[in-house]
Amino acid sequence: MVSTLRSQSPTKHPRRKFPNLRKNFEPEEIDKLTGLLEQSVFLTRIRDEVHRAVRFERPVSLLLLSFAKTQKLEDFHPRMVKGYGTLRLLGNVIRLMLRDIDLAGRVDAEVLGLLLPETGLAGAKVVAEKICAKIATHEFPGETLDSLIRLEVNVGYSSYPEHGLDADILLATSQVALIRAHERGQSLAVEASD
């Protein structure tokens, strides 16, 4: 399950540039399996960004995504190191879809998150649907060097102020929406209030 944000404290130290991430991050702040932000760093950034959105009355959206329930990391071919190579490639596809102000990171073992500052509910829906479509049409390495596979992800999303006034609520509502997406099928984007 996803840890709460209140237990995370911000880190303060010099930053190094990583492409397509809003801020510059140290290498230890980048998850080695996904190439996205490490879990504790990402959860801290969610808290900070939602606090900023509330303070300045600006929209912010949170998307959570994971492989469709028929696809688990351990089901992939051993050549992909039990699917973790696939997780890295998934992280690359997501990173290429981000704007400069967006953040992406690991939320738990098989859940990735996207934080979309200055993006309301309608924008979050568009991004969530684009991610589902892009991943479904992207070709990932299969069992052999010549084979390719297609993956499907589900996305659950919520936005401030529509779904909650703090980061923990947005995280919880996005998680519930992701569970509902898994129950309904594959390659689905589900809003928290659906």
KENUGU-664494 format. One record per residue (C-alpha): residue in one letter; x, y, z. Coordinates in steps of 0.001 Angstrom, whole numbers, plus 500000, padded with zeros to 6 digits. Layout:
REM KENUGU-664494
AXYZ ...
//
This chain:
REM KENUGU-664494
M500000500000500000 V501066503587499533 S502752505289502482 T501368508560503767 L502974511839502911 R503047513302506404 S505942511060507397 Q508150512378504597 S510446515331505234 P511954517494502502 T515635517152501755 K517863520173501283 H521033519888499219 P522431520923495830 R520682519560492756 R521934518076489503 K519986518262486256 F518011515277484975 P516069515623481715 N512301516195481843 L512148516614485603 R510907519853487083 K513833520365489401 N517361519131489413 F517877516012491484 E520821514129492894 P521442510628491491 E520349509037494802 E516969510733494405 I516337508835491161 D514855505334491401 K517296502862489852 L514566500614488451 T512395503238486756 G514667506211486149 L511953508351487756 L511989509983491173 E512568507701494138 Q509495507060496309 S510308509251499319 V511442512149497108 F508333511903494951 L505972511764497940 T507688514827499410 R507308516692496113 I503612515792496003 R503134517262499473 D505087520407498599 E503295520976495289 V499805520421496720 H500646522838499554 R501703525416496945 A498528524829494929 V496328525321497988 R498213528423499069 F497975530114495681 E494616528592494706 R496041526903491615 P495063523495490221 V497224520401490552 S496528516820489516 L497912513465490573 L497864510368488372 L498717506865489573 L499357504111487063 S500267500462487073 F500203497527484706 A496735496190483971 K495873493481486492 T496553490662484016 Q500166491834483721 K502511491596486701 L506234492244486712 E507069488672487659 D505205487390484563 F507681488952482128 H510534487016480600 P513625486482482807 R515738488313480205 M513993491477481389 V515185490722484956 K511717489704486129 G510150492676484399 Y512303495386485913 G513839496188482541 T510286496665481321 L509619498965484267 R512631501089483246 L511351501272479659 L507897502228480942 G509539505002482973 N511304506234479834 V508058506377477851 I506372508316480652 R509282510720481085 L509159511619477396 M505487512585477737 L506053515068480587 R506141518835480420 D509069520572482093 I506969521388485177 D505622517852485664 L507131515235487966 A507046511455487750 G508112508995490393 R507697505670492029 V504860505383494534 D505269501731495502 A506495498430494057 E504371498488490889 V502698501901490975 L504124504986489316 G502811508497489772 L502682511706487791 L502249515081489426 L500846517719487093 P501110521254488519 E498859523902486981 T496659521149485548 G492995520850486385 L490660517902486115 A490046518204482361 G493793518318481662 A494425515351483952 K491862513323482010 V493571514147478711 V497013513184480062 A495695509957481637 E494038508871478397 K497157509737476375 I499309507628478699 C496993504633478364 A496972504970474574 K500740505541474264 I501668502561476438 A499148500295474655 T500721501090471267 H504372501110472398 E506380497983471589 F508472496627474467 P511126493884474155 G509696490374474435 E511104486920475180 T513657487034472376 L515620489829470779 D513274489649467795 S509970489605469649 L508024492587470887 I505170492775473381 R502480495301474136 L501634496332477658 E498576497945479120 V498361500258482085 N495457501603484056 V495431505120485457 G493560506584488409 Y493600510355488788 S492412513141491049 S492762516911491162 Y492852519732493648 P490394521266494470 E487771518829493122 H488865515726495033 G490585517011498130 L492410519779499875 D495626518004500852 A498180515613499393 D497144512579501432 I493562512863500207 L494639513247496575 L496900510233496903 A494132508136498488 T491494509173495943 S493842508474493028 Q494589505070494508 V490878504230494791 A490400505357491182 L493292503117490083 I491686500133491835 R488396500882490056 A490236501083486713 H491719497631487345 E488266496254488167 R486757497661484953 G489313496470482414 Q492588497361480724 S494019500606479356 L491511502639481322 A491792506070482890 V489381506558485808 E488673509796487666 A488453509667491447 S484772510647491442 D483735508118488728 
//
